[in-house]
Structure formats: structure tokens, C-alpha cells
Amino acid sequence: MKLRLRLVSLSAPLIALMLAVSLTSLILLGIGKDPIETFRMMFEYGSTGKSIVSVLNRTTPLYISAVAVAVGFKMGLFNIGVEGQYLLGALLAAAIGTSFAISRPIHIFFIMLIAVVASSLWAAIAGYLKVYKGIHEVISTIMLNYIGTGLIAYLLSNIFFDKDEKNAIPQTVELPESGRLPALNNLFGIEDLPNLHGFLPITILLGLIYYLLIWKTTLGYDLRVTGANPIAARFSGVDPKRLTIIAMIISGGFAGLVGMGPLLGYFHQYTIDFPPGLGFAGIGVALLGRNHPVGMFLGAILFGFLERSAQILDLRGVPKEIETMMSAFILLIVVVFYEIIRRYILTQQIKDASKKIGEN
């Protein structure tokens, strides 16, 4: 039975993808477009060398964002504030990172450390409010997102603004060369492709760290037990208040690294054009990947591929919003599917428990 349930659970994303393709096809037919031709265009454009590099660059922040969300999910917390946490961390890292120049590895490490510390402290506020004031983390993190947006706007415009006369928009000073990650393809002498961000190996390492933390440490065990059964965890000696704050700090720490790929590998400064929305997108990736490092990586690649491949649609007379609808269909279907599986498992457990009681 366990094997069957595991296979059904693993097949949920595939079923969701097939159903999403079917529903999207009906919409395309409704607007007079050929769904087969549309998906063919998307696949051909998304599988070119340049597109593969672009997909990997998009996958990096999506995956880290999903990991940040998943840490909270494992304990039953919904950190919807990853958006504000990574943007604030990126701004402070970009601003402070320009104030010194040392050897490249140490400089990059300190820039990342600044982002992690800033985002962790911002996330800890939500943990404190939940533990000591009884404010649900969804409410507090949403409000902190708004506060963070205002704080970022003020800091960028009044404190960290590079007042060079050539700058028409608020932005920080550019990072020195020692604070920039070289592109991976340049390291290997490949010049006929776009730059593949050097943060990709660090992203893979973060996935490994997440796996070891959640499944191979006592802290990770406490997080999972508390998320599965808070009452049982409390009786086993787990301090839920302490664990809540720790979980939010760790989640915020991962969130701080979401913007490091774009900052260190492409923008090299924080501007008002710094990519937003990665925190919210990470929620969908975490749900699709069921908080597992491999599942989330595949989910991030899927969303990155859909986003990239949809860029050809407008040029061929097909609304690129089709990609947004398809992503929404995938998430909606997979969440419903997982809920059905959860309820089925719970029903079976109740039946098994009742049967054992009857036998005794």
C-alpha cells in the first residue's frame, strides 16, 4: 500500500501537467489557435542553446525561493514573506558590498552573508510576532512585505542612491570586480552562448544543505515532527516557540540568497528593475515539488522553461499569457490532487487503527 501511495504521489505532477496541457489546449481552440502548433513553437524555442542557458538562470532563484518556503512548510509555517526578505537582503548586500574590495571569494562570501543576516532578521520579526503576540505568520509576513517595499524605496532613493549625474533612476553603486561572480561558460571558454550565472553550483550546494538539514539532523527531525503533529512533538520535549523562531530565521536565511544570482552574476547593483516576484513564485515551486529538493528542482526547471518558451508566442500571434494560465492550472490541479491523497491516507490510517482496536 505504501508503495502504491508513493507512486500515486509521484505521478501527481505528471498528471497535473497533462491536465493543464489539455485545459490550455481547449482555451487555445476557443481563441482560434492551434494548440499543437503552439506547443511545438514553445518546445522548439525553449530547447535552443540560448534558451537552455536562460532556463537555468531562471531556475536558480526560483529553486532557492522554493527551499526558503519549504523550510517553513516542513514545520507547518507559511512564510509568504520571502518576497520582501530577499529584496531587502539584496539591497543591503548590494549597498554594503560596494564599500570594500578584497579577494573575490571572501568578498562574495561577505556579500552573501550580509543578505542572509538581513533577511533572517526580517523573517525573525514574523516568528516573534507569532510566538509572543499570537499573530499568524501569513498576516505578519504579508504586512512585512509591504513595509519592506516602502523601506527599500526609501533606502534606495535617499540613502544608497548612486548620485551620479548619468543615473536617471535610483540605483546603488556597482559592485567592484571582486564582488562579481564570473559566468560559468566564460570560465570554460564558451563564448557563443549567453552568460550562465556562476551561482548555479552554489544553488546545487544549497539544495544539498537543505536536504541534510531537514532529513539528517535533529533540528530537521523536530521541524518535521512538529509540522506533522504539533501535539505529539510538544509531548516529546520540543519547544514549539523556540522552534518557530528558528524555522523562520532559517527560512529567511535561504530567502536572502534568492537575489544573489541576479545580483552577483548579472545586475552587479540594486536598481528599481531588480527582478521581483521570485518569492511568490517559489511558493508554487515548493508546492509542486512537495518540499523535496529534487522535486523542487524539477518544478523550478518546468516553470523556468514555460516562462522562457512563452516569449516566442507574442511574435507568432499567440497571447503569452497562455503560459501564466498553464502554470496556474498545474498548481491548482496538483494541490487538489495532493489533498485527495492526504485525505485518502488519513482514511486508511483510521481504518487500520479501528481494525487493530477491534482485533484487541
Short mmCIF file of the C-alpha atoms (twelve columns), coordinates in Angstrom:
data_MODEL
# 
_entry.id   MODEL 
# 
loop_
_atom_site.group_PDB 
_atom_site.id 
_atom_site.type_symbol 
_atom_site.label_atom_id 
_atom_site.label_alt_id 
_atom_site.label_comp_id 
_atom_site.label_asym_id 
_atom_site.label_seq_id 
_atom_site.Cartn_x 
_atom_site.Cartn_y 
_atom_site.Cartn_z 
_atom_site.pdbx_PDB_model_num 
ATOM 1   C CA . MET A 1   0.000   0.000  0.000   1 
ATOM 2   C CA . LYS A 2   2.823   2.400  0.884   1 
ATOM 3   C CA . LEU A 3   4.495   1.746  -2.461  1 
ATOM 4   C CA . ARG A 4   1.242   2.351  -4.320  1 
ATOM 5   C CA . LEU A 5   0.615   5.622  -2.496  1 
ATOM 6   C CA . ARG A 6   4.166   6.760  -3.171  1 
ATOM 7   C CA . LEU A 7   3.797   6.023  -6.881  1 
ATOM 8   C CA . VAL A 8   0.479   7.882  -6.998  1 
ATOM 9   C CA . SER A 9   2.027   10.816 -5.176  1 
ATOM 10  C CA . LEU A 10  5.000   10.932 -7.561  1 
ATOM 11  C CA . SER A 11  2.704   10.762 -10.565 1 
ATOM 12  C CA . ALA A 12  0.645   13.756 -9.384  1 
ATOM 13  C CA . PRO A 13  2.844   16.401 -11.093 1 
ATOM 14  C CA . LEU A 14  2.782   14.453 -14.371 1 
ATOM 15  C CA . ILE A 15  -0.987  14.111 -14.232 1 
ATOM 16  C CA . ALA A 16  -1.294  17.801 -13.385 1 
ATOM 17  C CA . LEU A 17  0.914   18.686 -16.354 1 
ATOM 18  C CA . MET A 18  -1.156  16.570 -18.746 1 
ATOM 19  C CA . LEU A 19  -4.430  18.016 -17.474 1 
ATOM 20  C CA . ALA A 20  -3.008  21.544 -17.651 1 
ATOM 21  C CA . VAL A 21  -1.962  20.958 -21.263 1 
ATOM 22  C CA . SER A 22  -5.458  19.678 -22.035 1 
ATOM 23  C CA . LEU A 23  -7.182  22.674 -20.445 1 
ATOM 24  C CA . THR A 24  -4.779  25.101 -22.119 1 
ATOM 25  C CA . SER A 25  -5.472  23.400 -25.442 1 
ATOM 26  C CA . LEU A 26  -9.194  23.987 -25.006 1 
ATOM 27  C CA . ILE A 27  -8.542  27.677 -24.335 1 
ATOM 28  C CA . LEU A 28  -6.307  27.923 -27.416 1 
ATOM 29  C CA . LEU A 29  -9.017  26.305 -29.530 1 
ATOM 30  C CA . GLY A 30  -11.515 28.763 -28.065 1 
ATOM 31  C CA . ILE A 31  -9.474  31.729 -29.299 1 
ATOM 32  C CA . GLY A 32  -8.882  30.176 -32.702 1 
ATOM 33  C CA . LYS A 33  -5.282  28.992 -32.224 1 
ATOM 34  C CA . ASP A 34  -3.837  25.576 -32.987 1 
ATOM 35  C CA . PRO A 35  -2.678  24.046 -29.645 1 
ATOM 36  C CA . ILE A 36  -0.344  21.524 -31.314 1 
ATOM 37  C CA . GLU A 37  1.392   24.259 -33.289 1 
ATOM 38  C CA . THR A 38  1.579   26.474 -30.186 1 
ATOM 39  C CA . PHE A 39  3.220   23.825 -28.029 1 
ATOM 40  C CA . ARG A 40  5.557   22.913 -30.890 1 
ATOM 41  C CA . MET A 41  6.707   26.535 -31.135 1 
ATOM 42  C CA . MET A 42  7.231   26.706 -27.386 1 
ATOM 43  C CA . PHE A 43  9.246   23.492 -27.307 1 
ATOM 44  C CA . GLU A 44  11.443  24.404 -30.271 1 
ATOM 45  C CA . TYR A 45  12.177  27.876 -28.913 1 
ATOM 46  C CA . GLY A 46  12.676  26.671 -25.339 1 
ATOM 47  C CA . SER A 47  15.114  23.913 -26.342 1 
ATOM 48  C CA . THR A 48  17.667  26.098 -28.146 1 
ATOM 49  C CA . GLY A 49  21.086  26.606 -26.574 1 
ATOM 50  C CA . LYS A 50  20.360  30.194 -25.605 1 
ATOM 51  C CA . SER A 51  17.021  29.228 -24.111 1 
ATOM 52  C CA . ILE A 52  18.536  26.402 -22.047 1 
ATOM 53  C CA . VAL A 53  21.000  28.862 -20.516 1 
ATOM 54  C CA . SER A 54  18.144  31.276 -19.834 1 
ATOM 55  C CA . VAL A 55  16.068  28.499 -18.224 1 
ATOM 56  C CA . LEU A 56  18.943  27.557 -15.916 1 
ATOM 57  C CA . ASN A 57  19.441  31.217 -14.963 1 
ATOM 58  C CA . ARG A 58  15.718  31.454 -14.135 1 
ATOM 59  C CA . THR A 59  15.782  28.145 -12.262 1 
ATOM 60  C CA . THR A 60  18.453  29.302 -9.800  1 
ATOM 61  C CA . PRO A 61  16.466  31.963 -7.859  1 
ATOM 62  C CA . LEU A 62  13.197  30.011 -8.207  1 
ATOM 63  C CA . TYR A 63  14.747  26.962 -6.599  1 
ATOM 64  C CA . ILE A 64  16.299  28.864 -3.693  1 
ATOM 65  C CA . SER A 65  12.993  30.651 -3.128  1 
ATOM 66  C CA . ALA A 66  11.219  27.291 -3.021  1 
ATOM 67  C CA . VAL A 67  13.746  25.990 -0.479  1 
ATOM 68  C CA . ALA A 68  13.113  29.047 1.721   1 
ATOM 69  C CA . VAL A 69  9.371   28.423 1.608   1 
ATOM 70  C CA . ALA A 70  9.798   24.670 2.140   1 
ATOM 71  C CA . VAL A 71  11.662  25.128 5.437   1 
ATOM 72  C CA . GLY A 72  8.559   26.804 6.842   1 
ATOM 73  C CA . PHE A 73  6.214   24.274 5.231   1 
ATOM 74  C CA . LYS A 74  8.052   21.429 6.962   1 
ATOM 75  C CA . MET A 75  7.034   22.879 10.314  1 
ATOM 76  C CA . GLY A 76  3.551   23.895 9.225   1 
ATOM 77  C CA . LEU A 77  4.545   27.550 8.786   1 
ATOM 78  C CA . PHE A 78  3.620   29.588 5.710   1 
ATOM 79  C CA . ASN A 79  6.413   32.082 5.111   1 
ATOM 80  C CA . ILE A 80  4.755   34.201 2.448   1 
ATOM 81  C CA . GLY A 81  7.274   36.951 3.172   1 
ATOM 82  C CA . VAL A 82  10.147  35.529 1.112   1 
ATOM 83  C CA . GLU A 83  9.454   38.277 -1.432  1 
ATOM 84  C CA . GLY A 84  10.232  41.138 0.941   1 
ATOM 85  C CA . GLN A 85  13.029  39.236 2.654   1 
ATOM 86  C CA . TYR A 86  15.091  38.590 -0.451  1 
ATOM 87  C CA . LEU A 87  14.605  42.090 -1.874  1 
ATOM 88  C CA . LEU A 88  15.656  43.761 1.371   1 
ATOM 89  C CA . GLY A 89  18.618  41.396 1.702   1 
ATOM 90  C CA . ALA A 90  19.695  42.062 -1.883  1 
ATOM 91  C CA . LEU A 91  19.516  45.836 -1.393  1 
ATOM 92  C CA . LEU A 92  21.627  45.825 1.776   1 
ATOM 93  C CA . ALA A 93  24.099  43.347 0.292   1 
ATOM 94  C CA . ALA A 94  24.480  45.472 -2.845  1 
ATOM 95  C CA . ALA A 95  24.862  48.711 -0.892  1 
ATOM 96  C CA . ILE A 96  27.298  47.463 1.753   1 
ATOM 97  C CA . GLY A 97  29.161  45.248 -0.709  1 
ATOM 98  C CA . THR A 98  30.367  48.298 -2.618  1 
ATOM 99  C CA . SER A 99  32.050  49.816 0.423   1 
ATOM 100 C CA . PHE A 100 35.047  47.486 0.379   1 
ATOM 101 C CA . ALA A 101 37.095  45.408 -2.058  1 
ATOM 102 C CA . ILE A 102 39.045  42.295 -1.064  1 
ATOM 103 C CA . SER A 103 39.860  38.972 -2.683  1 
ATOM 104 C CA . ARG A 104 36.951  37.689 -4.765  1 
ATOM 105 C CA . PRO A 105 35.943  34.555 -2.763  1 
ATOM 106 C CA . ILE A 106 35.949  36.447 0.544   1 
ATOM 107 C CA . HIS A 107 34.163  39.454 -0.938  1 
ATOM 108 C CA . ILE A 108 31.415  37.319 -2.470  1 
ATOM 109 C CA . PHE A 109 31.081  35.386 0.794   1 
ATOM 110 C CA . PHE A 110 30.592  38.585 2.794   1 
ATOM 111 C CA . ILE A 111 28.043  39.936 0.312   1 
ATOM 112 C CA . MET A 112 26.055  36.705 0.649   1 
ATOM 113 C CA . LEU A 113 26.446  36.803 4.434   1 
ATOM 114 C CA . ILE A 114 25.025  40.335 4.575   1 
ATOM 115 C CA . ALA A 115 21.990  39.223 2.566   1 
ATOM 116 C CA . VAL A 116 21.462  36.143 4.769   1 
ATOM 117 C CA . VAL A 117 21.708  38.078 8.032   1 
ATOM 118 C CA . ALA A 118 19.417  40.899 6.856   1 
ATOM 119 C CA . SER A 119 16.748  38.506 5.552   1 
ATOM 120 C CA . SER A 120 16.973  36.269 8.629   1 
ATOM 121 C CA . LEU A 121 16.417  39.192 10.978  1 
ATOM 122 C CA . TRP A 122 13.484  40.413 8.874   1 
ATOM 123 C CA . ALA A 123 11.918  36.939 8.950   1 
ATOM 124 C CA . ALA A 124 12.571  36.628 12.689  1 
ATOM 125 C CA . ILE A 125 10.150  39.511 13.271  1 
ATOM 126 C CA . ALA A 126 7.312   37.342 11.954  1 
ATOM 127 C CA . GLY A 127 8.453   34.470 14.177  1 
ATOM 128 C CA . TYR A 128 8.498   36.733 17.226  1 
ATOM 129 C CA . LEU A 129 5.031   38.112 16.449  1 
ATOM 130 C CA . LYS A 130 3.621   34.604 16.104  1 
ATOM 131 C CA . VAL A 131 5.183   33.230 19.283  1 
ATOM 132 C CA . TYR A 132 4.727   36.169 21.665  1 
ATOM 133 C CA . LYS A 133 1.824   38.141 20.177  1 
ATOM 134 C CA . GLY A 134 -0.234  35.358 18.613  1 
ATOM 135 C CA . ILE A 135 -0.203  36.944 15.140  1 
ATOM 136 C CA . HIS A 136 -0.428  34.381 12.333  1 
ATOM 137 C CA . GLU A 137 2.675   34.303 10.149  1 
ATOM 138 C CA . VAL A 138 0.661   34.743 6.942   1 
ATOM 139 C CA . ILE A 139 -0.688  38.078 8.161   1 
ATOM 140 C CA . SER A 140 2.613   39.297 9.596   1 
ATOM 141 C CA . THR A 141 4.706   38.293 6.575   1 
ATOM 142 C CA . ILE A 142 2.263   39.940 4.159   1 
ATOM 143 C CA . MET A 143 2.419   43.142 6.186   1 
ATOM 144 C CA . LEU A 144 6.211   42.895 6.388   1 
ATOM 145 C CA . ASN A 145 6.292   42.609 2.592   1 
ATOM 146 C CA . TYR A 146 4.506   45.953 2.319   1 
ATOM 147 C CA . ILE A 147 6.696   47.527 4.997   1 
ATOM 148 C CA . GLY A 148 9.801   46.138 3.329   1 
ATOM 149 C CA . THR A 149 8.751   47.562 -0.045  1 
ATOM 150 C CA . GLY A 150 8.391   51.032 1.477   1 
ATOM 151 C CA . LEU A 151 11.667  50.700 3.375   1 
ATOM 152 C CA . ILE A 152 13.504  49.599 0.227   1 
ATOM 153 C CA . ALA A 153 12.088  52.533 -1.740  1 
ATOM 154 C CA . TYR A 154 13.212  54.985 0.957   1 
ATOM 155 C CA . LEU A 155 16.688  53.487 1.358   1 
ATOM 156 C CA . LEU A 156 17.277  53.256 -2.381  1 
ATOM 157 C CA . SER A 157 16.120  56.807 -3.078  1 
ATOM 158 C CA . ASN A 158 17.621  58.594 -0.083  1 
ATOM 159 C CA . ILE A 159 20.446  56.573 1.458   1 
ATOM 160 C CA . PHE A 160 22.010  54.223 -1.081  1 
ATOM 161 C CA . PHE A 161 21.241  56.172 -4.277  1 
ATOM 162 C CA . ASP A 162 24.268  56.479 -6.545  1 
ATOM 163 C CA . LYS A 163 24.024  60.214 -7.233  1 
ATOM 164 C CA . ASP A 164 25.975  60.081 -10.482 1 
ATOM 165 C CA . GLU A 165 24.552  62.631 -12.913 1 
ATOM 166 C CA . LYS A 166 24.201  59.929 -15.561 1 
ATOM 167 C CA . ASN A 167 21.789  57.942 -13.402 1 
ATOM 168 C CA . ALA A 168 18.178  58.718 -14.178 1 
ATOM 169 C CA . ILE A 169 16.756  56.039 -11.865 1 
ATOM 170 C CA . PRO A 170 17.555  55.146 -8.250  1 
ATOM 171 C CA . GLN A 171 20.250  52.514 -8.010  1 
ATOM 172 C CA . THR A 172 23.207  51.587 -5.852  1 
ATOM 173 C CA . VAL A 173 26.840  51.888 -6.858  1 
ATOM 174 C CA . GLU A 174 28.042  48.961 -8.959  1 
ATOM 175 C CA . LEU A 175 29.895  46.185 -7.173  1 
ATOM 176 C CA . PRO A 176 33.642  46.090 -7.814  1 
ATOM 177 C CA . GLU A 177 35.075  43.240 -9.867  1 
ATOM 178 C CA . SER A 178 35.950  41.328 -6.699  1 
ATOM 179 C CA . GLY A 179 32.239  41.221 -5.811  1 
ATOM 180 C CA . ARG A 180 31.094  39.674 -9.079  1 
ATOM 181 C CA . LEU A 181 30.665  36.008 -9.931  1 
ATOM 182 C CA . PRO A 182 32.121  35.106 -13.327 1 
ATOM 183 C CA . ALA A 183 29.831  33.320 -15.780 1 
ATOM 184 C CA . LEU A 184 30.361  29.558 -15.975 1 
ATOM 185 C CA . ASN A 185 30.622  29.453 -19.769 1 
ATOM 186 C CA . ASN A 186 33.349  32.122 -19.700 1 
ATOM 187 C CA . LEU A 187 35.350  30.006 -17.279 1 
ATOM 188 C CA . PHE A 188 35.302  27.159 -19.798 1 
ATOM 189 C CA . GLY A 189 35.940  29.384 -22.805 1 
ATOM 190 C CA . ILE A 190 32.455  29.031 -24.329 1 
ATOM 191 C CA . GLU A 191 31.618  32.388 -25.874 1 
ATOM 192 C CA . ASP A 192 28.796  31.625 -28.344 1 
ATOM 193 C CA . LEU A 193 26.131  31.354 -25.618 1 
ATOM 194 C CA . PRO A 194 24.654  33.864 -23.145 1 
ATOM 195 C CA . ASN A 195 26.248  34.047 -19.711 1 
ATOM 196 C CA . LEU A 196 25.330  31.140 -17.451 1 
ATOM 197 C CA . HIS A 197 25.263  32.578 -13.936 1 
ATOM 198 C CA . GLY A 198 28.045  31.336 -11.705 1 
ATOM 199 C CA . PHE A 199 25.598  30.968 -8.822  1 
ATOM 200 C CA . LEU A 200 24.295  27.651 -10.208 1 
ATOM 201 C CA . PRO A 201 26.838  25.443 -8.347  1 
ATOM 202 C CA . ILE A 202 26.057  27.320 -5.128  1 
ATOM 203 C CA . THR A 203 22.368  26.656 -5.729  1 
ATOM 204 C CA . ILE A 204 23.024  22.920 -6.019  1 
ATOM 205 C CA . LEU A 205 25.032  23.096 -2.783  1 
ATOM 206 C CA . LEU A 206 22.135  24.883 -1.057  1 
ATOM 207 C CA . GLY A 207 19.817  22.079 -2.143  1 
ATOM 208 C CA . LEU A 208 22.180  19.568 -0.547  1 
ATOM 209 C CA . ILE A 209 22.369  21.648 2.639   1 
ATOM 210 C CA . TYR A 210 18.562  21.792 2.773   1 
ATOM 211 C CA . TYR A 211 18.338  18.008 2.397   1 
ATOM 212 C CA . LEU A 212 20.914  17.336 5.121   1 
ATOM 213 C CA . LEU A 213 19.302  19.887 7.450   1 
ATOM 214 C CA . ILE A 214 15.755  18.553 7.130   1 
ATOM 215 C CA . TRP A 215 16.373  14.809 6.883   1 
ATOM 216 C CA . LYS A 216 19.718  14.225 8.589   1 
ATOM 217 C CA . THR A 217 19.741  16.435 11.687  1 
ATOM 218 C CA . THR A 218 17.891  16.520 14.989  1 
ATOM 219 C CA . LEU A 219 16.648  20.022 14.226  1 
ATOM 220 C CA . GLY A 220 15.216  18.837 10.921  1 
ATOM 221 C CA . TYR A 221 13.512  15.922 12.645  1 
ATOM 222 C CA . ASP A 222 11.942  18.274 15.175  1 
ATOM 223 C CA . LEU A 223 10.727  20.518 12.354  1 
ATOM 224 C CA . ARG A 224 9.123   17.613 10.510  1 
ATOM 225 C CA . VAL A 225 7.546   16.117 13.618  1 
ATOM 226 C CA . THR A 226 6.136   19.476 14.680  1 
ATOM 227 C CA . GLY A 227 4.715   20.032 11.218  1 
ATOM 228 C CA . ALA A 228 3.138   16.571 11.138  1 
ATOM 229 C CA . ASN A 229 1.789   16.526 14.697  1 
ATOM 230 C CA . PRO A 230 2.383   19.583 16.947  1 
ATOM 231 C CA . ILE A 231 0.772   17.957 19.989  1 
ATOM 232 C CA . ALA A 232 2.940   14.845 19.798  1 
ATOM 233 C CA . ALA A 233 6.023   16.996 19.237  1 
ATOM 234 C CA . ARG A 234 5.266   19.031 22.354  1 
ATOM 235 C CA . PHE A 235 4.945   15.886 24.471  1 
ATOM 236 C CA . SER A 236 8.249   14.609 23.090  1 
ATOM 237 C CA . GLY A 237 10.027  17.644 24.538  1 
ATOM 238 C CA . VAL A 238 10.122  20.003 21.553  1 
ATOM 239 C CA . ASP A 239 9.804   23.695 22.423  1 
ATOM 240 C CA . PRO A 240 7.389   24.993 19.727  1 
ATOM 241 C CA . LYS A 241 8.104   28.675 20.460  1 
ATOM 242 C CA . ARG A 242 11.849  28.305 20.093  1 
ATOM 243 C CA . LEU A 243 11.451  26.107 17.027  1 
ATOM 244 C CA . THR A 244 9.085   28.566 15.337  1 
ATOM 245 C CA . ILE A 245 11.594  31.400 15.587  1 
ATOM 246 C CA . ILE A 246 14.460  29.145 14.457  1 
ATOM 247 C CA . ALA A 247 12.437  27.937 11.460  1 
ATOM 248 C CA . MET A 248 11.617  31.492 10.401  1 
ATOM 249 C CA . ILE A 249 15.261  32.547 10.771  1 
ATOM 250 C CA . ILE A 250 16.454  29.608 8.637   1 
ATOM 251 C CA . SER A 251 13.736  30.251 6.072   1 
ATOM 252 C CA . GLY A 252 14.707  33.913 5.946   1 
ATOM 253 C CA . GLY A 253 18.366  32.965 5.594   1 
ATOM 254 C CA . PHE A 254 17.649  30.925 2.478   1 
ATOM 255 C CA . ALA A 255 15.423  33.751 1.227   1 
ATOM 256 C CA . GLY A 256 18.332  36.152 1.439   1 
ATOM 257 C CA . LEU A 257 20.175  34.122 -1.196  1 
ATOM 258 C CA . VAL A 258 17.336  34.295 -3.739  1 
ATOM 259 C CA . GLY A 259 18.584  37.557 -5.218  1 
ATOM 260 C CA . MET A 260 22.289  36.703 -5.131  1 
ATOM 261 C CA . GLY A 261 22.337  35.026 -8.535  1 
ATOM 262 C CA . PRO A 262 20.955  38.085 -10.366 1 
ATOM 263 C CA . LEU A 263 22.983  40.498 -8.205  1 
ATOM 264 C CA . LEU A 264 26.383  38.816 -8.404  1 
ATOM 265 C CA . GLY A 265 26.037  37.405 -11.886 1 
ATOM 266 C CA . TYR A 266 24.138  39.984 -13.911 1 
ATOM 267 C CA . PHE A 267 22.983  43.278 -12.371 1 
ATOM 268 C CA . HIS A 268 26.007  43.911 -10.105 1 
ATOM 269 C CA . GLN A 269 23.909  46.582 -8.352  1 
ATOM 270 C CA . TYR A 270 20.417  47.014 -6.936  1 
ATOM 271 C CA . THR A 271 18.056  49.026 -9.126  1 
ATOM 272 C CA . ILE A 272 14.307  49.532 -9.309  1 
ATOM 273 C CA . ASP A 273 14.428  46.964 -12.133 1 
ATOM 274 C CA . PHE A 274 15.730  44.233 -9.814  1 
ATOM 275 C CA . PRO A 275 13.601  41.118 -10.557 1 
ATOM 276 C CA . PRO A 276 10.501  40.974 -8.307  1 
ATOM 277 C CA . GLY A 277 8.013   38.140 -7.840  1 
ATOM 278 C CA . LEU A 278 10.549  35.390 -7.131  1 
ATOM 279 C CA . GLY A 279 9.333   34.958 -3.557  1 
ATOM 280 C CA . PHE A 280 5.754   34.324 -4.605  1 
ATOM 281 C CA . ALA A 281 6.816   32.062 -7.481  1 
ATOM 282 C CA . GLY A 282 8.818   29.981 -5.016  1 
ATOM 283 C CA . ILE A 283 5.616   29.075 -3.170  1 
ATOM 284 C CA . GLY A 284 4.290   27.399 -6.311  1 
ATOM 285 C CA . VAL A 285 7.571   25.574 -6.923  1 
ATOM 286 C CA . ALA A 286 7.627   24.287 -3.328  1 
ATOM 287 C CA . LEU A 287 4.042   23.036 -3.607  1 
ATOM 288 C CA . LEU A 288 4.720   21.351 -6.939  1 
ATOM 289 C CA . GLY A 289 7.899   19.700 -5.668  1 
ATOM 290 C CA . ARG A 290 6.316   18.667 -2.351  1 
ATOM 291 C CA . ASN A 291 9.157   20.347 -0.432  1 
ATOM 292 C CA . HIS A 292 11.651  17.749 -1.664  1 
ATOM 293 C CA . PRO A 293 14.947  19.102 -3.027  1 
ATOM 294 C CA . VAL A 294 14.780  17.053 -6.243  1 
ATOM 295 C CA . GLY A 295 11.079  17.694 -6.792  1 
ATOM 296 C CA . MET A 296 11.512  21.435 -6.308  1 
ATOM 297 C CA . PHE A 297 14.461  21.499 -8.707  1 
ATOM 298 C CA . LEU A 298 12.364  19.824 -11.405 1 
ATOM 299 C CA . GLY A 299 9.484   22.195 -10.657 1 
ATOM 300 C CA . ALA A 300 11.780  25.221 -10.950 1 
ATOM 301 C CA . ILE A 301 13.076  23.967 -14.306 1 
ATOM 302 C CA . LEU A 302 9.498   23.450 -15.524 1 
ATOM 303 C CA . PHE A 303 8.401   26.971 -14.581 1 
ATOM 304 C CA . GLY A 304 11.623  28.437 -15.964 1 
ATOM 305 C CA . PHE A 305 11.078  26.582 -19.235 1 
ATOM 306 C CA . LEU A 306 7.452   27.699 -19.547 1 
ATOM 307 C CA . GLU A 307 8.386   31.316 -18.855 1 
ATOM 308 C CA . ARG A 308 11.206  31.300 -21.401 1 
ATOM 309 C CA . SER A 309 9.368   29.362 -24.129 1 
ATOM 310 C CA . ALA A 310 6.346   31.679 -23.897 1 
ATOM 311 C CA . GLN A 311 8.458   34.596 -25.150 1 
ATOM 312 C CA . ILE A 312 8.038   33.399 -28.744 1 
ATOM 313 C CA . LEU A 313 4.247   33.383 -28.586 1 
ATOM 314 C CA . ASP A 314 3.617   37.124 -28.962 1 
ATOM 315 C CA . LEU A 315 5.759   37.134 -32.094 1 
ATOM 316 C CA . ARG A 316 3.571   34.397 -33.580 1 
ATOM 317 C CA . GLY A 317 0.241   35.971 -32.704 1 
ATOM 318 C CA . VAL A 318 -0.489  33.861 -29.630 1 
ATOM 319 C CA . PRO A 319 -1.054  35.606 -26.244 1 
ATOM 320 C CA . LYS A 320 1.909   34.798 -23.989 1 
ATOM 321 C CA . GLU A 321 -0.489  34.869 -21.022 1 
ATOM 322 C CA . ILE A 322 -1.201  31.276 -22.008 1 
ATOM 323 C CA . GLU A 323 1.939   30.375 -20.050 1 
ATOM 324 C CA . THR A 324 0.610   32.042 -16.891 1 
ATOM 325 C CA . MET A 325 -2.688  30.195 -17.215 1 
ATOM 326 C CA . MET A 326 -0.907  26.896 -17.783 1 
ATOM 327 C CA . SER A 327 1.271   27.383 -14.694 1 
ATOM 328 C CA . ALA A 328 -1.831  28.218 -12.657 1 
ATOM 329 C CA . PHE A 329 -3.591  25.090 -13.928 1 
ATOM 330 C CA . ILE A 330 -0.615  22.935 -12.948 1 
ATOM 331 C CA . LEU A 331 -0.541  24.333 -9.414  1 
ATOM 332 C CA . LEU A 332 -4.287  24.156 -8.881  1 
ATOM 333 C CA . ILE A 333 -4.533  20.581 -10.113 1 
ATOM 334 C CA . VAL A 334 -1.509  19.318 -8.198  1 
ATOM 335 C CA . VAL A 335 -2.656  20.935 -4.930  1 
ATOM 336 C CA . VAL A 336 -6.112  19.355 -5.293  1 
ATOM 337 C CA . PHE A 337 -4.501  16.019 -6.154  1 
ATOM 338 C CA . TYR A 338 -2.222  16.125 -3.093  1 
ATOM 339 C CA . GLU A 339 -5.186  16.963 -0.854  1 
ATOM 340 C CA . ILE A 340 -7.098  13.972 -2.197  1 
ATOM 341 C CA . ILE A 341 -4.081  11.757 -1.484  1 
ATOM 342 C CA . ARG A 342 -3.748  13.197 2.036   1 
ATOM 343 C CA . ARG A 343 -7.380  12.516 2.834   1 
ATOM 344 C CA . TYR A 344 -7.160  9.016  1.399   1 
ATOM 345 C CA . ILE A 345 -4.104  8.221  3.530   1 
ATOM 346 C CA . LEU A 346 -5.827  9.614  6.635   1 
ATOM 347 C CA . THR A 347 -8.928  7.488  5.943   1 
ATOM 348 C CA . GLN A 348 -6.808  4.371  5.533   1 
ATOM 349 C CA . GLN A 349 -4.946  5.073  8.772   1 
ATOM 350 C CA . ILE A 350 -8.221  5.452  10.658  1 
ATOM 351 C CA . LYS A 351 -9.499  2.186  9.179   1 
ATOM 352 C CA . ASP A 352 -6.285  0.361  10.121  1 
ATOM 353 C CA . ALA A 353 -6.388  1.754  13.655  1 
ATOM 354 C CA . SER A 354 -10.050 0.765  14.053  1 
ATOM 355 C CA . LYS A 355 -9.281  -2.721 12.784  1 
ATOM 356 C CA . LYS A 356 -6.456  -3.182 15.291  1 
ATOM 357 C CA . ILE A 357 -8.675  -1.950 18.133  1 
ATOM 358 C CA . GLY A 358 -11.358 -4.424 17.058  1 
ATOM 359 C CA . GLU A 359 -8.876  -7.284 16.991  1 
ATOM 360 C CA . ASN A 360 -7.727  -6.476 20.529  1 
# 
